[in-house]
Amino acid sequence: MDVKVVMELLFGLLTVASAAWVAFSPKLLHAGFSLLFTFFGVAGLYVTLGADFLAAVQVLVYIGGILVLLLFGILLTSAMPTAELSSRAARRGQGLLLGLGLLALLLLAIFRASWPLSLPPLPESTAAGIGKGFMTTWLLPFEVASILLLGAMLGALHLARRAGEDA
Amino acid sequence: MSLHFYLAIAAILFVLGMACMVTRRNAIALLMGVELVLNSANLNFVAFSRFTEAPVLEGQVMSIFVIILAASEAAVAMAIVLNLYRQQRSIQVDEARELQG
């Protein structure tokens, strides 16, 4: 078997298995650490798709930023981080039913549809193309995204302040 | 490996994220489910831009914008969760019935 196929299968399996643990782990902290492997597996899948810059962004932002934030949140808000997550049995049955139905529908759609397949040649490195694109074709969304980030930062600061505390 | 492999992985990720959001009551676990769903959307964007006639970089740029949104969403949601915890000493979402600060 080709090395690339092995890598794809390996990263795919890692992603799916750890995501299942995120969804069904009885302990919240275990779910949080399992999310690390999910993000890493998705980054690996990006590499197999030829998206090297995106894989780096995935590792930096998701693992370095969002996951650390979530783990901080878990540790700050639970007196006992390894305590059981309350998850009602009835809800679990409904969730399983909904999930399996949705999965069957999606897989049916994926394998029945006729996609306009082609395999365009990959650029040597995607970072240069993405950088040029941000400064030309996608300049407006790029600037809007920067304003959004500023707004989110100020909003998060405002929300996290203690009530009655002056700015 | 074909487009179908990546689409199937993304579909499984999406369903697991949905299941996480439906069954969990802890606000941070809900956020984890949201991140799973966003990751599956990103994987779809990149896979489609690789295997169809769309320009290769367009799907990747779209994914970067989704990551930007996810980062700002996580920051704001985390601030709300910590505020909720400070007021109620609990972040179970079915116990949070008051929105007025």
Interface residues (C-beta under 8 A of the other chain):
Chain A: K4 V5 E8 L9 G12 T15 V16 A19 A20 V22 A23 F24 L28 A31 G32 L35 T38 F39 V42 L45 Y46 T48 L49 G50 A51 F53 L54 V57 Q58 V61 Y62 G65 I66 L69 L70 F72 G73 I74 L76 T77 L85 S86 S87 R88 R91 R92 Q94 G95 L96 L98 G99 L100 L102 L103 L106 L107 I110 F111 W115 P116 L117 S118 L119 P120 L122 P123 T126 G129 I130 G133 F134 W138 P141 A145 L148 L149 G151 A152 M153 G155 A156 L157 L159 A160 R162 A163
Chain B: M1 S2 L3 H4 F5 Y6 L7 A8 I9 A11 I12 L13 F14 V15 L16 G17 M18 A19 C20 V22 T23 R24 R25 N26 I28 A29 L31 M32 G33 E35 L36 N39 N42 L43 V46 A47 R50 F51 T52 E53 P55 V56 L57 Q60 V61 S63 I64 F65 I67 I68 L69 A70 A71 S72 E73 A74 A75 V76 M78 A79 I80 V81 L82 N83 Y85 R86 I91 Q92 G101
